[in-house]
Amino acid sequence: MLRLIFWIAVIFAAVWVWRRMKARPPRQEAPPSEPAASPMVRCAQCGVHVPQAEALPSAQRWYCSQAHLEQGKASGEH
């Protein structure tokens, strides 16, 4: 009788441990952090928003390309 109780306890413990391991979510690595967003500025000529790092400044105005910068200077917008 003692051997039967022993084997029931062993089986119960094994099932309990297996369920605990199965219910535990797998470890996941932290997702890589995204680089900080660059401020966006509006082109004074066409209105397109571009990152400030890529925009061309002229007299407190921003332009998306060299062509729009030249058009802005030619039309005397600043």
HTML snippet that shows the backbone in 3Dmol.js (N, CA, C, O; Angstrom):
<script src="https://3Dmol.org/build/3Dmol-min.js"></script>
<div id="view" style="width:600px;height:400px;position:relative"></div>
<script>
const pdb = `
ATOM      1  N   MET A   1       0.832  -1.193   0.000  1.00  0.00           N
ATOM      2  CA  MET A   1       0.000   0.000   0.000  1.00  0.00           C
ATOM      3  C   MET A   1       0.879   1.259   0.000  1.00  0.00           C
ATOM      4  O   MET A   1       0.571   2.250  -0.663  1.00  0.00           O
ATOM      5  N   LEU A   2       1.966   1.194   0.752  1.00  0.00           N
ATOM      6  CA  LEU A   2       2.868   2.332   0.836  1.00  0.00           C
ATOM      7  C   LEU A   2       3.496   2.624  -0.534  1.00  0.00           C
ATOM      8  O   LEU A   2       3.674   3.787  -0.899  1.00  0.00           O
ATOM      9  N   ARG A   3       3.827   1.582  -1.285  1.00  0.00           N
ATOM     10  CA  ARG A   3       4.405   1.766  -2.610  1.00  0.00           C
ATOM     11  C   ARG A   3       3.392   2.407  -3.557  1.00  0.00           C
ATOM     12  O   ARG A   3       3.784   3.223  -4.391  1.00  0.00           O
ATOM     13  N   LEU A   4       2.130   2.076  -3.461  1.00  0.00           N
ATOM     14  CA  LEU A   4       1.088   2.662  -4.290  1.00  0.00           C
ATOM     15  C   LEU A   4       0.947   4.159  -3.993  1.00  0.00           C
ATOM     16  O   LEU A   4       0.833   4.961  -4.920  1.00  0.00           O
ATOM     17  N   ILE A   5       0.953   4.536  -2.734  1.00  0.00           N
ATOM     18  CA  ILE A   5       0.865   5.954  -2.348  1.00  0.00           C
ATOM     19  C   ILE A   5       2.100   6.707  -2.840  1.00  0.00           C
ATOM     20  O   ILE A   5       2.002   7.845  -3.298  1.00  0.00           O
ATOM     21  N   PHE A   6       3.257   6.062  -2.741  1.00  0.00           N
ATOM     22  CA  PHE A   6       4.492   6.675  -3.220  1.00  0.00           C
ATOM     23  C   PHE A   6       4.403   6.977  -4.721  1.00  0.00           C
ATOM     24  O   PHE A   6       4.722   8.086  -5.148  1.00  0.00           O
ATOM     25  N   TRP A   7       3.972   5.999  -5.517  1.00  0.00           N
ATOM     26  CA  TRP A   7       3.893   6.185  -6.964  1.00  0.00           C
ATOM     27  C   TRP A   7       2.815   7.200  -7.344  1.00  0.00           C
ATOM     28  O   TRP A   7       2.996   7.939  -8.311  1.00  0.00           O
ATOM     29  N   ILE A   8       1.735   7.256  -6.635  1.00  0.00           N
ATOM     30  CA  ILE A   8       0.706   8.265  -6.885  1.00  0.00           C
ATOM     31  C   ILE A   8       1.276   9.653  -6.609  1.00  0.00           C
ATOM     32  O   ILE A   8       1.029  10.586  -7.374  1.00  0.00           O
ATOM     33  N   ALA A   9       2.028   9.797  -5.532  1.00  0.00           N
ATOM     34  CA  ALA A   9       2.636  11.083  -5.194  1.00  0.00           C
ATOM     35  C   ALA A   9       3.665  11.492  -6.243  1.00  0.00           C
ATOM     36  O   ALA A   9       3.730  12.667  -6.606  1.00  0.00           O
ATOM     37  N   VAL A  10       4.465  10.557  -6.736  1.00  0.00           N
ATOM     38  CA  VAL A  10       5.468  10.854  -7.756  1.00  0.00           C
ATOM     39  C   VAL A  10       4.790  11.293  -9.053  1.00  0.00           C
ATOM     40  O   VAL A  10       5.205  12.268  -9.678  1.00  0.00           O
ATOM     41  N   ILE A  11       3.742  10.565  -9.453  1.00  0.00           N
ATOM     42  CA  ILE A  11       3.021  10.920 -10.674  1.00  0.00           C
ATOM     43  C   ILE A  11       2.356  12.283 -10.521  1.00  0.00           C
ATOM     44  O   ILE A  11       2.407  13.102 -11.438  1.00  0.00           O
ATOM     45  N   PHE A  12       1.736  12.531  -9.377  1.00  0.00           N
ATOM     46  CA  PHE A  12       1.099  13.810  -9.118  1.00  0.00           C
ATOM     47  C   PHE A  12       2.124  14.948  -9.182  1.00  0.00           C
ATOM     48  O   PHE A  12       1.852  15.991  -9.777  1.00  0.00           O
ATOM     49  N   ALA A  13       3.292  14.756  -8.578  1.00  0.00           N
ATOM     50  CA  ALA A  13       4.336  15.787  -8.587  1.00  0.00           C
ATOM     51  C   ALA A  13       4.844  16.024 -10.009  1.00  0.00           C
ATOM     52  O   ALA A  13       5.091  17.169 -10.391  1.00  0.00           O
ATOM     53  N   ALA A  14       5.003  14.966 -10.792  1.00  0.00           N
ATOM     54  CA  ALA A  14       5.481  15.116 -12.167  1.00  0.00           C
ATOM     55  C   ALA A  14       4.468  15.879 -13.014  1.00  0.00           C
ATOM     56  O   ALA A  14       4.847  16.744 -13.803  1.00  0.00           O
ATOM     57  N   VAL A  15       3.182  15.564 -12.856  1.00  0.00           N
ATOM     58  CA  VAL A  15       2.142  16.268 -13.605  1.00  0.00           C
ATOM     59  C   VAL A  15       2.090  17.729 -13.178  1.00  0.00           C
ATOM     60  O   VAL A  15       1.930  18.618 -14.014  1.00  0.00           O
ATOM     61  N   TRP A  16       2.223  17.976 -11.884  1.00  0.00           N
ATOM     62  CA  TRP A  16       2.186  19.340 -11.371  1.00  0.00           C
ATOM     63  C   TRP A  16       3.359  20.152 -11.937  1.00  0.00           C
ATOM     64  O   TRP A  16       3.159  21.283 -12.379  1.00  0.00           O
ATOM     65  N   VAL A  17       4.564  19.602 -11.932  1.00  0.00           N
ATOM     66  CA  VAL A  17       5.740  20.297 -12.462  1.00  0.00           C
ATOM     67  C   VAL A  17       5.589  20.511 -13.961  1.00  0.00           C
ATOM     68  O   VAL A  17       5.918  21.588 -14.457  1.00  0.00           O
ATOM     69  N   TRP A  18       5.099  19.517 -14.697  1.00  0.00           N
ATOM     70  CA  TRP A  18       4.925  19.645 -16.146  1.00  0.00           C
ATOM     71  C   TRP A  18       3.933  20.757 -16.475  1.00  0.00           C
ATOM     72  O   TRP A  18       4.170  21.544 -17.392  1.00  0.00           O
ATOM     73  N   ARG A  19       2.826  20.831 -15.739  1.00  0.00           N
ATOM     74  CA  ARG A  19       1.840  21.894 -15.982  1.00  0.00           C
ATOM     75  C   ARG A  19       2.411  23.271 -15.671  1.00  0.00           C
ATOM     76  O   ARG A  19       2.127  24.232 -16.385  1.00  0.00           O
ATOM     77  N   ARG A  20       3.208  23.377 -14.620  1.00  0.00           N
ATOM     78  CA  ARG A  20       3.812  24.669 -14.275  1.00  0.00           C
ATOM     79  C   ARG A  20       4.779  25.132 -15.365  1.00  0.00           C
ATOM     80  O   ARG A  20       4.817  26.312 -15.716  1.00  0.00           O
ATOM     81  N   MET A  21       5.555  24.194 -15.890  1.00  0.00           N
ATOM     82  CA  MET A  21       6.508  24.545 -16.941  1.00  0.00           C
ATOM     83  C   MET A  21       5.780  24.881 -18.246  1.00  0.00           C
ATOM     84  O   MET A  21       6.218  25.759 -18.989  1.00  0.00           O
ATOM     85  N   LYS A  22       4.697  24.203 -18.522  1.00  0.00           N
ATOM     86  CA  LYS A  22       3.944  24.443 -19.740  1.00  0.00           C
ATOM     87  C   LYS A  22       3.212  25.780 -19.680  1.00  0.00           C
ATOM     88  O   LYS A  22       3.085  26.447 -20.707  1.00  0.00           O
ATOM     89  N   ALA A  23       2.731  26.187 -18.521  1.00  0.00           N
ATOM     90  CA  ALA A  23       1.977  27.429 -18.371  1.00  0.00           C
ATOM     91  C   ALA A  23       2.883  28.656 -18.378  1.00  0.00           C
ATOM     92  O   ALA A  23       2.413  29.763 -18.641  1.00  0.00           O
ATOM     93  N   ARG A  24       4.142  28.484 -18.102  1.00  0.00           N
ATOM     94  CA  ARG A  24       5.077  29.604 -18.065  1.00  0.00           C
ATOM     95  C   ARG A  24       5.363  30.096 -19.477  1.00  0.00           C
ATOM     96  O   ARG A  24       5.758  29.304 -20.333  1.00  0.00           O
ATOM     97  N   PRO A  25       5.169  31.395 -19.741  1.00  0.00           N
ATOM     98  CA  PRO A  25       5.444  31.903 -21.101  1.00  0.00           C
ATOM     99  C   PRO A  25       6.946  31.838 -21.385  1.00  0.00           C
ATOM    100  O   PRO A  25       7.758  32.007 -20.476  1.00  0.00           O
ATOM    101  N   PRO A  26       7.311  31.595 -22.636  1.00  0.00           N
ATOM    102  CA  PRO A  26       8.736  31.550 -22.971  1.00  0.00           C
ATOM    103  C   PRO A  26       9.374  32.919 -22.797  1.00  0.00           C
ATOM    104  O   PRO A  26       8.723  33.950 -22.966  1.00  0.00           O
ATOM    105  N   ARG A  27      10.626  32.913 -22.464  1.00  0.00           N
ATOM    106  CA  ARG A  27      11.339  34.184 -22.290  1.00  0.00           C
ATOM    107  C   ARG A  27      11.534  34.834 -23.644  1.00  0.00           C
ATOM    108  O   ARG A  27      11.917  34.189 -24.620  1.00  0.00           O
ATOM    109  N   GLN A  28      11.263  36.124 -23.677  1.00  0.00           N
ATOM    110  CA  GLN A  28      11.448  36.869 -24.911  1.00  0.00           C
ATOM    111  C   GLN A  28      12.438  37.987 -24.658  1.00  0.00           C
ATOM    112  O   GLN A  28      12.441  38.631 -23.609  1.00  0.00           O
ATOM    113  N   GLU A  29      13.270  38.192 -25.649  1.00  0.00           N
ATOM    114  CA  GLU A  29      14.235  39.281 -25.550  1.00  0.00           C
ATOM    115  C   GLU A  29      13.506  40.604 -25.742  1.00  0.00           C
ATOM    116  O   GLU A  29      12.491  40.658 -26.436  1.00  0.00           O
ATOM    117  N   ALA A  30      14.005  41.644 -25.147  1.00  0.00           N
ATOM    118  CA  ALA A  30      13.409  42.967 -25.312  1.00  0.00           C
ATOM    119  C   ALA A  30      13.589  43.408 -26.764  1.00  0.00           C
ATOM    120  O   ALA A  30      14.664  43.227 -27.335  1.00  0.00           O
ATOM    121  N   PRO A  31      12.549  43.982 -27.365  1.00  0.00           N
ATOM    122  CA  PRO A  31      12.701  44.435 -28.750  1.00  0.00           C
ATOM    123  C   PRO A  31      13.731  45.554 -28.833  1.00  0.00           C
ATOM    124  O   PRO A  31      13.862  46.350 -27.903  1.00  0.00           O
ATOM    125  N   PRO A  32      14.457  45.618 -29.933  1.00  0.00           N
ATOM    126  CA  PRO A  32      15.466  46.678 -30.047  1.00  0.00           C
ATOM    127  C   PRO A  32      14.797  48.046 -30.003  1.00  0.00           C
ATOM    128  O   PRO A  32      13.743  48.259 -30.601  1.00  0.00           O
ATOM    129  N   SER A  33      15.418  48.948 -29.299  1.00  0.00           N
ATOM    130  CA  SER A  33      14.827  50.276 -29.178  1.00  0.00           C
ATOM    131  C   SER A  33      14.955  51.017 -30.507  1.00  0.00           C
ATOM    132  O   SER A  33      15.960  50.903 -31.208  1.00  0.00           O
ATOM    133  N   GLU A  34      13.927  51.768 -30.832  1.00  0.00           N
ATOM    134  CA  GLU A  34      13.931  52.534 -32.065  1.00  0.00           C
ATOM    135  C   GLU A  34      14.702  53.837 -31.850  1.00  0.00           C
ATOM    136  O   GLU A  34      14.668  54.408 -30.760  1.00  0.00           O
ATOM    137  N   PRO A  35      15.385  54.300 -32.875  1.00  0.00           N
ATOM    138  CA  PRO A  35      16.098  55.566 -32.720  1.00  0.00           C
ATOM    139  C   PRO A  35      15.102  56.708 -32.490  1.00  0.00           C
ATOM    140  O   PRO A  35      13.950  56.645 -32.917  1.00  0.00           O
ATOM    141  N   ALA A  36      15.563  57.715 -31.827  1.00  0.00           N
ATOM    142  CA  ALA A  36      14.691  58.856 -31.540  1.00  0.00           C
ATOM    143  C   ALA A  36      14.232  59.495 -32.843  1.00  0.00           C
ATOM    144  O   ALA A  36      14.999  59.603 -33.799  1.00  0.00           O
ATOM    145  N   ALA A  37      12.991  59.912 -32.868  1.00  0.00           N
ATOM    146  CA  ALA A  37      12.425  60.519 -34.071  1.00  0.00           C
ATOM    147  C   ALA A  37      13.002  61.921 -34.269  1.00  0.00           C
ATOM    148  O   ALA A  37      13.158  62.690 -33.320  1.00  0.00           O
ATOM    149  N   SER A  38      13.306  62.221 -35.494  1.00  0.00           N
ATOM    150  CA  SER A  38      13.834  63.544 -35.838  1.00  0.00           C
ATOM    151  C   SER A  38      12.661  64.511 -35.977  1.00  0.00           C
ATOM    152  O   SER A  38      11.613  64.125 -36.495  1.00  0.00           O
ATOM    153  N   PRO A  39      12.810  65.754 -35.528  1.00  0.00           N
ATOM    154  CA  PRO A  39      11.728  66.725 -35.709  1.00  0.00           C
ATOM    155  C   PRO A  39      11.444  66.945 -37.192  1.00  0.00           C
ATOM    156  O   PRO A  39      12.361  66.969 -38.013  1.00  0.00           O
ATOM    157  N   MET A  40      10.175  67.104 -37.523  1.00  0.00           N
ATOM    158  CA  MET A  40       9.771  67.314 -38.910  1.00  0.00           C
ATOM    159  C   MET A  40       9.522  68.804 -39.146  1.00  0.00           C
ATOM    160  O   MET A  40       9.023  69.506 -38.267  1.00  0.00           O
ATOM    161  N   VAL A  41       9.872  69.271 -40.332  1.00  0.00           N
ATOM    162  CA  VAL A  41       9.634  70.664 -40.717  1.00  0.00           C
ATOM    163  C   VAL A  41       8.901  70.660 -42.059  1.00  0.00           C
ATOM    164  O   VAL A  41       8.973  69.690 -42.814  1.00  0.00           O
ATOM    165  N   ARG A  42       8.204  71.745 -42.342  1.00  0.00           N
ATOM    166  CA  ARG A  42       7.393  71.860 -43.551  1.00  0.00           C
ATOM    167  C   ARG A  42       8.150  72.680 -44.587  1.00  0.00           C
ATOM    168  O   ARG A  42       8.688  73.746 -44.286  1.00  0.00           O
ATOM    169  N   CYS A  43       8.182  72.166 -45.808  1.00  0.00           N
ATOM    170  CA  CYS A  43       8.828  72.890 -46.902  1.00  0.00           C
ATOM    171  C   CYS A  43       8.016  74.150 -47.192  1.00  0.00           C
ATOM    172  O   CYS A  43       6.797  74.086 -47.355  1.00  0.00           O
ATOM    173  N   ALA A  44       8.699  75.302 -47.256  1.00  0.00           N
ATOM    174  CA  ALA A  44       8.018  76.572 -47.505  1.00  0.00           C
ATOM    175  C   ALA A  44       7.514  76.671 -48.939  1.00  0.00           C
ATOM    176  O   ALA A  44       6.656  77.506 -49.226  1.00  0.00           O
ATOM    177  N   GLN A  45       8.019  75.847 -49.838  1.00  0.00           N
ATOM    178  CA  GLN A  45       7.615  75.918 -51.245  1.00  0.00           C
ATOM    179  C   GLN A  45       6.439  74.989 -51.551  1.00  0.00           C
ATOM    180  O   GLN A  45       5.442  75.428 -52.124  1.00  0.00           O
ATOM    181  N   CYS A  46       6.544  73.705 -51.174  1.00  0.00           N
ATOM    182  CA  CYS A  46       5.517  72.736 -51.565  1.00  0.00           C
ATOM    183  C   CYS A  46       4.686  72.215 -50.399  1.00  0.00           C
ATOM    184  O   CYS A  46       3.641  71.604 -50.621  1.00  0.00           O
ATOM    185  N   GLY A  47       5.119  72.439 -49.175  1.00  0.00           N
ATOM    186  CA  GLY A  47       4.357  72.014 -48.007  1.00  0.00           C
ATOM    187  C   GLY A  47       4.627  70.597 -47.541  1.00  0.00           C
ATOM    188  O   GLY A  47       3.994  70.141 -46.589  1.00  0.00           O
ATOM    189  N   VAL A  48       5.535  69.895 -48.170  1.00  0.00           N
ATOM    190  CA  VAL A  48       5.870  68.530 -47.769  1.00  0.00           C
ATOM    191  C   VAL A  48       6.645  68.570 -46.459  1.00  0.00           C
ATOM    192  O   VAL A  48       7.516  69.420 -46.270  1.00  0.00           O
ATOM    193  N   HIS A  49       6.328  67.649 -45.557  1.00  0.00           N
ATOM    194  CA  HIS A  49       7.057  67.558 -44.294  1.00  0.00           C
ATOM    195  C   HIS A  49       8.249  66.624 -44.473  1.00  0.00           C
ATOM    196  O   HIS A  49       8.106  65.512 -44.982  1.00  0.00           O
ATOM    197  N   VAL A  50       9.413  67.080 -44.055  1.00  0.00           N
ATOM    198  CA  VAL A  50      10.648  66.310 -44.145  1.00  0.00           C
ATOM    199  C   VAL A  50      11.361  66.374 -42.798  1.00  0.00           C
ATOM    200  O   VAL A  50      11.145  67.317 -42.037  1.00  0.00           O
ATOM    201  N   PRO A  51      12.215  65.380 -42.486  1.00  0.00           N
ATOM    202  CA  PRO A  51      12.994  65.468 -41.254  1.00  0.00           C
ATOM    203  C   PRO A  51      13.888  66.699 -41.277  1.00  0.00           C
ATOM    204  O   PRO A  51      14.452  67.048 -42.314  1.00  0.00           O
ATOM    205  N   GLN A  52      14.012  67.342 -40.145  1.00  0.00           N
ATOM    206  CA  GLN A  52      14.798  68.571 -40.070  1.00  0.00           C
ATOM    207  C   GLN A  52      16.245  68.323 -40.470  1.00  0.00           C
ATOM    208  O   GLN A  52      16.893  69.205 -41.035  1.00  0.00           O
ATOM    209  N   ALA A  53      16.757  67.132 -40.183  1.00  0.00           N
ATOM    210  CA  ALA A  53      18.143  66.822 -40.530  1.00  0.00           C
ATOM    211  C   ALA A  53      18.361  66.795 -42.044  1.00  0.00           C
ATOM    212  O   ALA A  53      19.479  67.016 -42.508  1.00  0.00           O
ATOM    213  N   GLU A  54      17.301  66.526 -42.822  1.00  0.00           N
ATOM    214  CA  GLU A  54      17.424  66.458 -44.278  1.00  0.00           C
ATOM    215  C   GLU A  54      16.969  67.741 -44.976  1.00  0.00           C
ATOM    216  O   GLU A  54      17.186  67.895 -46.178  1.00  0.00           O
ATOM    217  N   ALA A  55      16.350  68.648 -44.251  1.00  0.00           N
ATOM    218  CA  ALA A  55      15.821  69.883 -44.848  1.00  0.00           C
ATOM    219  C   ALA A  55      16.930  70.918 -45.013  1.00  0.00           C
ATOM    220  O   ALA A  55      17.959  70.868 -44.341  1.00  0.00           O
ATOM    221  N   LEU A  56      16.691  71.852 -45.924  1.00  0.00           N
ATOM    222  CA  LEU A  56      17.645  72.930 -46.192  1.00  0.00           C
ATOM    223  C   LEU A  56      17.083  74.228 -45.614  1.00  0.00           C
ATOM    224  O   LEU A  56      16.015  74.671 -46.038  1.00  0.00           O
ATOM    225  N   PRO A  57      17.784  74.852 -44.647  1.00  0.00           N
ATOM    226  CA  PRO A  57      17.277  76.080 -44.042  1.00  0.00           C
ATOM    227  C   PRO A  57      17.695  77.319 -44.841  1.00  0.00           C
ATOM    228  O   PRO A  57      18.756  77.356 -45.463  1.00  0.00           O
ATOM    229  N   SER A  58      16.824  78.325 -44.798  1.00  0.00           N
ATOM    230  CA  SER A  58      17.149  79.616 -45.392  1.00  0.00           C
ATOM    231  C   SER A  58      16.233  80.661 -44.763  1.00  0.00           C
ATOM    232  O   SER A  58      15.017  80.612 -44.945  1.00  0.00           O
ATOM    233  N   ALA A  59      16.808  81.598 -44.031  1.00  0.00           N
ATOM    234  CA  ALA A  59      16.075  82.703 -43.410  1.00  0.00           C
ATOM    235  C   ALA A  59      14.855  82.215 -42.628  1.00  0.00           C
ATOM    236  O   ALA A  59      13.735  82.665 -42.874  1.00  0.00           O
ATOM    237  N   GLN A  60      15.067  81.318 -41.709  1.00  0.00           N
ATOM    238  CA  GLN A  60      14.030  80.759 -40.826  1.00  0.00           C
ATOM    239  C   GLN A  60      12.933  80.022 -41.590  1.00  0.00           C
ATOM    240  O   GLN A  60      11.822  79.880 -41.079  1.00  0.00           O
ATOM    241  N   ARG A  61      13.218  79.558 -42.784  1.00  0.00           N
ATOM    242  CA  ARG A  61      12.305  78.737 -43.575  1.00  0.00           C
ATOM    243  C   ARG A  61      13.047  77.450 -43.926  1.00  0.00           C
ATOM    244  O   ARG A  61      14.277  77.414 -43.970  1.00  0.00           O
ATOM    245  N   TRP A  62      12.279  76.405 -44.172  1.00  0.00           N
ATOM    246  CA  TRP A  62      12.861  75.100 -44.487  1.00  0.00           C
ATOM    247  C   TRP A  62      12.393  74.676 -45.875  1.00  0.00           C
ATOM    248  O   TRP A  62      11.262  74.951 -46.276  1.00  0.00           O
ATOM    249  N   TYR A  63      13.281  74.007 -46.598  1.00  0.00           N
ATOM    250  CA  TYR A  63      12.965  73.536 -47.943  1.00  0.00           C
ATOM    251  C   TYR A  63      13.348  72.061 -48.051  1.00  0.00           C
ATOM    252  O   TYR A  63      14.297  71.599 -47.416  1.00  0.00           O
ATOM    253  N   CYS A  64      12.577  71.324 -48.880  1.00  0.00           N
ATOM    254  CA  CYS A  64      12.813  69.889 -49.010  1.00  0.00           C
ATOM    255  C   CYS A  64      13.912  69.557 -50.013  1.00  0.00           C
ATOM    256  O   CYS A  64      14.462  68.457 -49.970  1.00  0.00           O
ATOM    257  N   SER A  65      14.241  70.466 -50.900  1.00  0.00           N
ATOM    258  CA  SER A  65      15.273  70.195 -51.908  1.00  0.00           C
ATOM    259  C   SER A  65      15.965  71.500 -52.307  1.00  0.00           C
ATOM    260  O   SER A  65      15.504  72.599 -51.998  1.00  0.00           O
ATOM    261  N   GLN A  66      17.070  71.335 -52.993  1.00  0.00           N
ATOM    262  CA  GLN A  66      17.824  72.498 -53.469  1.00  0.00           C
ATOM    263  C   GLN A  66      16.997  73.285 -54.482  1.00  0.00           C
ATOM    264  O   GLN A  66      17.055  74.514 -54.503  1.00  0.00           O
ATOM    265  N   ALA A  67      16.230  72.593 -55.317  1.00  0.00           N
ATOM    266  CA  ALA A  67      15.406  73.273 -56.332  1.00  0.00           C
ATOM    267  C   ALA A  67      14.358  74.161 -55.663  1.00  0.00           C
ATOM    268  O   ALA A  67      14.126  75.282 -56.117  1.00  0.00           O
ATOM    269  N   HIS A  68      13.725  73.683 -54.597  1.00  0.00           N
ATOM    270  CA  HIS A  68      12.715  74.493 -53.915  1.00  0.00           C
ATOM    271  C   HIS A  68      13.367  75.649 -53.160  1.00  0.00           C
ATOM    272  O   HIS A  68      12.779  76.724 -53.043  1.00  0.00           O
ATOM    273  N   LEU A  69      14.554  75.436 -52.659  1.00  0.00           N
ATOM    274  CA  LEU A  69      15.290  76.512 -52.008  1.00  0.00           C
ATOM    275  C   LEU A  69      15.552  77.639 -53.014  1.00  0.00           C
ATOM    276  O   LEU A  69      15.350  78.814 -52.706  1.00  0.00           O
ATOM    277  N   GLU A  70      15.988  77.282 -54.180  1.00  0.00           N
ATOM    278  CA  GLU A  70      16.278  78.282 -55.227  1.00  0.00           C
ATOM    279  C   GLU A  70      14.999  78.960 -55.701  1.00  0.00           C
ATOM    280  O   GLU A  70      15.002  80.164 -55.955  1.00  0.00           O
ATOM    281  N   GLN A  71      13.903  78.208 -55.825  1.00  0.00           N
ATOM    282  CA  GLN A  71      12.618  78.804 -56.216  1.00  0.00           C
ATOM    283  C   GLN A  71      12.139  79.784 -55.167  1.00  0.00           C
ATOM    284  O   GLN A  71      11.596  80.839 -55.497  1.00  0.00           O
ATOM    285  N   GLY A  72      12.340  79.436 -53.881  1.00  0.00           N
ATOM    286  CA  GLY A  72      11.944  80.331 -52.803  1.00  0.00           C
ATOM    287  C   GLY A  72      12.750  81.611 -52.812  1.00  0.00           C
ATOM    288  O   GLY A  72      12.209  82.690 -52.570  1.00  0.00           O
ATOM    289  N   LYS A  73      14.039  81.502 -53.088  1.00  0.00           N
ATOM    290  CA  LYS A  73      14.877  82.699 -53.175  1.00  0.00           C
ATOM    291  C   LYS A  73      14.501  83.552 -54.380  1.00  0.00           C
ATOM    292  O   LYS A  73      14.496  84.780 -54.295  1.00  0.00           O
ATOM    293  N   ALA A  74      14.184  82.904 -55.512  1.00  0.00           N
ATOM    294  CA  ALA A  74      13.830  83.637 -56.742  1.00  0.00           C
ATOM    295  C   ALA A  74      12.503  84.372 -56.592  1.00  0.00           C
ATOM    296  O   ALA A  74      12.337  85.463 -57.137  1.00  0.00           O
ATOM    297  N   SER A  75      11.572  83.796 -55.871  1.00  0.00           N
ATOM    298  CA  SER A  75      10.264  84.446 -55.719  1.00  0.00           C
ATOM    299  C   SER A  75      10.275  85.469 -54.595  1.00  0.00           C
ATOM    300  O   SER A  75       9.292  86.189 -54.415  1.00  0.00           O
ATOM    301  N   GLY A  76      11.361  85.552 -53.835  1.00  0.00           N
ATOM    302  CA  GLY A  76      11.489  86.553 -52.783  1.00  0.00           C
ATOM    303  C   GLY A  76      10.584  86.286 -51.587  1.00  0.00           C
ATOM    304  O   GLY A  76      10.048  87.220 -50.991  1.00  0.00           O
ATOM    305  N   GLU A  77      10.414  85.027 -51.238  1.00  0.00           N
ATOM    306  CA  GLU A  77       9.530  84.685 -50.119  1.00  0.00           C
ATOM    307  C   GLU A  77      10.110  85.043 -48.760  1.00  0.00           C
ATOM    308  O   GLU A  77       9.363  85.127 -47.784  1.00  0.00           O
ATOM    309  N   HIS A  78      11.363  85.245 -48.669  1.00  0.00           N
ATOM    310  CA  HIS A  78      11.931  85.559 -47.350  1.00  0.00           C
ATOM    311  C   HIS A  78      12.321  87.006 -47.357  1.00  0.00           C
ATOM    312  O   HIS A  78      12.826  87.514 -46.355  1.00  0.00           O
TER     313      HIS A  78
END
`;
const viewer = $3Dmol.createViewer("view");
viewer.addModel(pdb, "pdb");
viewer.setStyle({}, {cartoon: {color: "spectrum"}});
viewer.zoomTo();
viewer.render();
</script>
